[in-house]
Amino acid sequence: MLKIKTVLCPACWIALLLIAGCAPETWVVVTPPTARPAPNVALVVGEVVDALPADTPIDAHPEAARLEKFRSFLVNDLKGLARADAGGQAVMSGSSSSKHDRMFSSVALGPADSSYADSTLVLTGRVLTYTTGSRMMRYFVGFGAGKGKCVIEMTLRQRGRPGDLFVANFKGQLAGGVYGGSAQDMFRGVSMEVTRCLKKTLR
């Protein structure tokens, strides 16, 4: 039986490593972590507000329902970083994260005016730029045409500690998807990047 041995050149190995490596970061750190929070603390996802300029046309603002959906995305994604509870079960049912990867005791939605216990981490956001682009162009043309974009500033604070613990701007893009995709897909992608950023930055 003839055996064929495949040998990859160095350039091919480099290309494979780049493909298999980490995705490029889509965030810009504004305020680096002033301190790393202790493990096993609660995280509350607070309000995410529309901070677009006042002269922005009404129909160019993100819908309130989409911002609430974004908060739900954040909670679901960040629960993957939560520690196991006293019974040894992951906070997020079916989570594949190992106990070593879990950073928070719990993750939940919370109103802006809640009175949280000291040491609780509170994550809030502001939409700085936002455009949904053209769904028709994305569907029929593609190749980046009709792309949607947004920039969301996320701020992490800790009760009982003055100032911001961490601030970063996250860039979202909508270049395609089913029937051209929707703004909800863009917020879903930003939520995943926020989770990846916190995991990398606060470890």
N, C-alpha and C positions, 0 to 999 in steps of 0.2 A: 504493500500500500504506500503510495507516494505521500510523503509528509512535506508540507510547505511551511517553512519558518519565516515569520514576518518580523522584520526589524524596523523599528521606527527611528527616524533620524532625530537628532536633538531638537530641531525646530518643531517637529511634530509633537514631541513630548511637551514642550513649552506650551504649544497651542492647546493640547489636551488639559494641561494643568490650569490654564487660564479659563477654559470652558467650565471645568469642574470646580473652580474656585468660588469664593464668595461673590455674591452679586454686588455691583457698585453701590456705594452708599448714596442715598437720596436725601440726605439731611445735612444741614449746616449748624454746627453748635454755636449758639450765641453766648451762653453762659455755661462754661464747663462745670462739672460737679464740684461744689465747694466741700462736700464730704460725702462719703458713701453711707447710705442708710443701713442700719443694722438689719440683718435678715429677720424674716418672720414678722414683719409689720404689715398692717392692713393698708391696702391701696384703694382710694376712692376716685372714680372718674367723675369729675365735676362738670361744670358747664363748658360747652364749646360755642362761642359766639361769633356772629358775623361782624367782622371789623373792616369791611370794605369802605372806601371813601364815601362820604355823604352824597357826593354827586353821581354815584353809580346808579344807572337805571334800575328801577324796581325789579324788572324781569331778569336782571343780570346777577341778582343776589342768590346765594344758596337757600333752598327751601328749609324751613325750620324742621320739617319731618326728616330731611336728609341729614341734618346735623344730629338729630336724635338717633338716627340709624347709625351714624358714625360712632357715637358714644357706645352704642350696643356692640358694634364691631370691636371697639377698644376693649370693652369688658371681656368679651369672649376670647379675644386673642391673648390678653394679659393674664387671664386665668391659667393659661398654660405655663406661666412662670410662678404660680402660687405653690406654696409648700403643701405637703400632705397634711391632712388633718390629724387629730389625735388618734383616729382609728386606722391611720396609715393609708387612707384613700385619698387620691388626688382631688383637689378642689374642683377641677373641671372633669366631669365624667368622661372616661375614655381618653384622657390626656396621655400622650406618649412620652411626656417629659419625665426625666428621671428626677429623683428627689434632690439630687445635687443641683439640678437646673432651676429648682423652684425658689423664687426670691421673696414671695409675699405670702402672708398667712391667709389673706382673702382679697378678692377683687370685686367691687360692686359699684353700681351707679349711686350717686348722691347729689342732692340738690345743692345749689350754690350757697344757700344760707344755713346749711347744716352745721351743728356744733360737733366737731369730731374730737375724739380722744387725742391727747398728746402723743406724738410720735407717728400719728397716722399720716401717710403720704397722700397728697391730693394732686391729681393731674387735671389741668384745665387747658383749653385751647382757644385760639383766635384765628379765624380765616382771614388771611391778609390779601390774597389774590384768588380769583376764581373765574373760570370760563369753561363752559361745557363744550365749546367747539361745535362742530356740525356732525351730527350722527349720520346724516345722509352721505356726506363726503367720506367719512370713515368707512362706511359700508360699501359704497360704489367705487370709490377711488383708492382708498388705502394709502400705503407708503407715507404715512404721517400727515396726510391731508385731513383737515377738520379736527385736529388733535385738541383735546380738552386738557386744561392745566389748572393747578391750584398750589398755593403755598399756605401751610397751616403752622402757626407757631404753637408749640406745646410747652407748657411750663409745669414743672414739678416742684411742689413745696412740701414742707413737713411741719405739721402742727407743733408749736412750741419752739420753733427755730425761726429766727428772723430772716427775711430775704428769700430769694429763689434758690432752690437746691440745684436746679438744672433747667436750661432753656435751649430749645433747638427749633429750627425751621425745617419743615418737611415738605418736599416737592412731590406732588402727585401728578400723574399723567394718564390720559385716557386716549389710547391710540387705536383701539379696536375692541373686539368682543362680539358677542352674539348680536347680530343685526346692528353692528356698529357700537355696541356697548352703551352704558349709561353712566351718569355722574355717580351713581351708587357704587359702581365698580371702581371708580377713582378713589372714593373714600375708603373702600375696602383695602385697596393697595396701600394707602397711607397708614391705615391702622396696623397692617402687618409690619410696615417699616418702623413705626413707633415702638412696637414690641421688640423688634430686632435691635433697635438703637438702645433701649433701656437695658436689655439683656447684656449687650456689649459694653455699655458705658458704666453701669452701676455695679458690675460684678466686682 
